[in-house]
Amino acid sequence: MGLFRFKRFSIDDSRCGMKIGTDGVLLGAWARVADSCRRVIDVGTGSGLIGLMMAQRYPAVEVTGVDIDADACRDATDNAVRSPWADRITIINTDVEEWSLAGSHSKNEVVSIVSNPPFYTEYLRSPDSTRALARHGEGFGVEALIKWSAGVMVRDGDSLSFIAPATRDDDIQYHLSLHRLSPVRITDVVPKAGKAPIRRLYEVRPEKYVTAPCRVDVLCLRDSSGAFTDEYTLLTNEFYLDRQ
């Protein structure tokens, strides 16, 4: 895709297997962190888009982007260096399942994990092996993300925010329950008024710290005429160049 310009930073995803798309922008604009959070971990950072969005939205946090793909990490590193927040973003090229947080933050430091994980499970695979790995989750998918995050989130305030197909909700809810994580906020993403949801945005926390019911709402991207809705425009206003 090449260079994609946002209001305060630019993304070059030319070496990255998974290109910039609406899912990443939605998650980066929607995910939130606790007031006590000082570190965001962008798992499967790709070109670094979500990490940059979180750095822009939360000036007090340090961002660590982790990705197994070396080319993606080169893009993410270059994008971070060109951004206004280069001093707060670190990109690590490694398998997150073999990566330890020890040494990168205090064990008492509240963390927020964000991820646009690979989620396709159908048999058809992309002919590009790098893109297939990024899209289909061969090696690290949403189930692995939930399991890994459950081992990291041990403090009150720790959170995981991710996006997945709406059709996978039963499977995702099972894995969250299995690892004693509870959703605190869910948003169904509808592409156009009158259509069924195609994505779900999840914010989850360790269940022992969750005391209130999960809040569920709906975000419609386009109205019946095809124009962007006010809700979607407001959510992404800080980022897209064509938004006032």
C-alpha positions in Angstrom: 0.0 0.0 0.0 2.9 2.4 0.7 2.6 5.6 2.7 -0.7 6.3 4.5 -0.9 9.8 6.1 -2.8 10.5 9.3 -3.2 13.8 11.0 -0.1 13.5 13.2 1.9 10.6 11.8 2.4 8.6 8.6 2.5 4.8 8.2 4.6 3.0 5.6 3.4 -0.6 5.5 5.2 -1.6 2.3 7.2 -4.5 4.0 4.4 -5.6 6.3 2.3 -8.7 5.6 -0.9 -7.2 6.9 -1.8 -3.8 5.4 -3.6 -0.9 7.1 -7.3 -1.5 7.3 -10.4 -0.3 9.1 -10.0 -2.9 11.9 -6.7 -1.5 13.1 -8.0 2.1 13.0 -11.2 1.1 14.9 -9.2 -0.6 17.6 -6.6 2.1 18.0 -9.4 4.7 18.3 -11.6 2.6 20.6 -9.2 0.9 23.0 -8.8 2.6 26.4 -6.4 2.3 29.3 -6.8 2.7 33.0 -5.7 6.0 34.6 -2.9 4.1 36.4 -1.6 2.5 33.2 1.9 3.5 32.1 2.6 0.8 29.4 0.7 -0.3 26.3 1.8 -3.6 24.7 0.8 -3.8 21.0 0.9 -7.6 20.3 1.4 -8.4 16.6 2.2 -4.7 16.0 2.6 -5.0 12.2 3.3 -1.6 10.8 2.9 -0.1 14.3 -0.4 1.7 13.5 -2.3 0.8 16.8 0.7 1.6 19.0 1.1 5.0 17.4 -2.5 5.8 17.9 -2.3 4.8 21.5 0.9 7.0 21.9 -1.0 9.9 20.4 -4.1 9.4 22.7 -2.2 8.7 25.9 0.8 11.0 26.4 1.8 9.4 29.7 2.2 5.8 28.4 5.2 4.0 27.0 4.3 1.7 24.0 6.0 -1.6 23.3 5.2 -3.2 19.9 6.0 -6.9 19.5 5.9 -8.8 16.2 7.5 -12.1 15.0 7.9 -10.7 11.5 11.2 -8.9 10.9 10.0 -6.9 7.9 6.9 -5.7 9.8 9.2 -4.6 12.7 11.3 -2.6 10.2 8.2 -0.8 9.1 7.0 -0.3 12.7 10.4 1.0 13.8 10.7 3.5 10.9 7.2 4.7 11.5 7.8 5.2 15.2 11.1 7.1 14.5 9.3 9.5 12.2 6.5 10.1 14.7 6.3 12.8 17.4 6.5 10.0 20.0 9.7 8.2 19.1 11.0 8.4 22.6 8.0 6.5 24.0 7.8 3.7 21.5 9.9 0.5 21.4 9.6 -2.2 18.7 10.7 -5.8 19.5 11.1 -8.5 16.9 10.3 -11.7 18.7 7.7 -14.4 19.2 5.5 -12.9 21.9 4.8 -16.3 23.4 8.5 -16.6 24.2 8.9 -13.0 25.3 9.1 -12.0 28.9 8.0 -8.7 30.3 10.8 -8.9 32.9 13.2 -6.0 32.6 10.9 -4.0 30.3 8.6 -2.8 33.1 8.0 -3.0 36.8 6.0 -6.0 38.0 3.7 -3.5 39.8 3.1 -1.5 36.6 -0.4 -1.6 35.2 -0.4 -2.7 31.5 -2.8 -2.4 28.7 -2.6 -5.0 25.9 -4.0 -4.1 22.5 -4.1 -6.4 19.5 -5.6 -6.8 16.0 -4.9 -10.6 16.0 -5.0 -12.9 13.0 -8.5 -14.4 13.0 -9.4 -16.1 9.7 -10.0 -19.9 10.1 -11.5 -20.8 6.7 -9.5 -23.2 4.5 -8.8 -20.7 1.7 -5.4 -19.2 2.4 -3.6 -16.2 0.9 -0.9 -17.2 -1.6 1.4 -14.7 0.0 2.8 -16.6 3.0 3.6 -13.5 5.0 0.1 -12.2 4.5 -1.4 -15.6 5.3 0.5 -15.7 8.6 -0.8 -12.2 9.5 -4.4 -12.9 8.4 -5.0 -16.5 9.3 -3.3 -16.8 12.7 -1.1 -19.7 11.8 1.0 -19.9 15.0 -0.7 -17.1 17.0 -4.4 -16.4 16.8 -7.0 -14.9 19.1 -7.0 -18.0 21.3 -3.3 -17.7 21.9 -3.7 -14.0 22.5 -6.2 -14.6 25.2 -4.1 -17.3 26.9 -0.9 -15.2 26.8 -2.7 -12.1 28.0 -4.2 -14.0 30.9 -0.7 -14.8 32.2 0.3 -11.1 31.9 -2.8 -9.4 33.4 -2.4 -10.0 37.2 -3.1 -6.4 38.5 -6.3 -4.4 39.0 -6.3 -2.1 36.0 -4.7 -4.5 33.5 -6.7 -4.9 30.4 -6.8 -6.5 26.9 -8.5 -4.9 24.0 -8.9 -6.6 20.6 -11.1 -6.9 17.6 -12.5 -10.1 16.0 -15.2 -11.3 13.7 -18.7 -11.1 15.3 -19.3 -14.7 14.2 -16.6 -15.9 16.5 -18.1 -14.6 19.7 -19.2 -17.9 21.2 -15.7 -19.3 20.8 -14.1 -16.2 22.2 -16.4 -16.1 25.2 -15.5 -19.7 25.9 -11.7 -19.0 25.9 -12.1 -15.8 28.0 -14.1 -17.9 30.6 -11.5 -20.7 30.4 -8.7 -18.2 31.3 -10.8 -16.3 33.9 -11.1 -13.1 31.9 -14.3 -11.1 31.8 -15.5 -8.6 29.2 -16.2 -5.1 30.6 -17.0 -3.4 27.3 -18.1 -4.8 23.9 -19.0 -2.9 20.7 -20.6 -4.5 17.7 -19.4 -3.0 14.5 -22.1 -2.7 11.8 -20.8 -1.7 8.3 -24.0 0.0 7.2 -27.4 0.7 8.7 -29.7 -2.3 8.5 -26.8 -4.8 8.2 -25.6 -7.4 10.7 -22.5 -6.8 12.8 -19.2 -7.9 11.1 -16.8 -7.2 13.9 -16.8 -7.1 17.7 -14.5 -4.9 19.8 -13.6 -6.4 23.2 -12.2 -4.9 26.4 -11.5 -7.6 29.0 -10.0 -7.7 32.4 -9.2 -10.4 35.0 -12.5 -11.5 36.3 -11.6 -11.2 40.0 -11.4 -7.4 39.5 -14.6 -7.1 37.5 -17.6 -6.0 39.6 -20.0 -4.4 37.1 -21.9 -5.9 34.1 -20.4 -5.7 30.7 -21.5 -2.7 28.7 -22.5 -3.6 25.1 -23.2 -1.1 22.4 -23.3 -0.8 18.6 -21.1 1.3 16.2 -22.6 1.8 12.7 -19.9 2.9 10.2 -22.2 4.2 7.4 -25.8 5.3 7.3 -28.4 4.2 4.8 -27.1 6.7 2.2 -23.6 5.3 2.5 -22.2 8.4 4.3 -20.1 7.9 7.4 -22.1 8.2 10.6 -21.5 10.9 13.2 -20.5 8.2 15.7 -17.8 6.8 13.5 -16.6 10.2 12.4 -16.3 11.3 16.0 -14.4 8.2 17.0 -11.8 8.6 14.3 -11.7 12.4 14.1 -8.3 12.6 15.8 -6.6 10.5 13.0 -8.1 10.7 9.5 -7.0 13.7 7.4 -10.4 14.2 5.9 -12.1 14.6 9.3 -12.5 18.1 10.6 
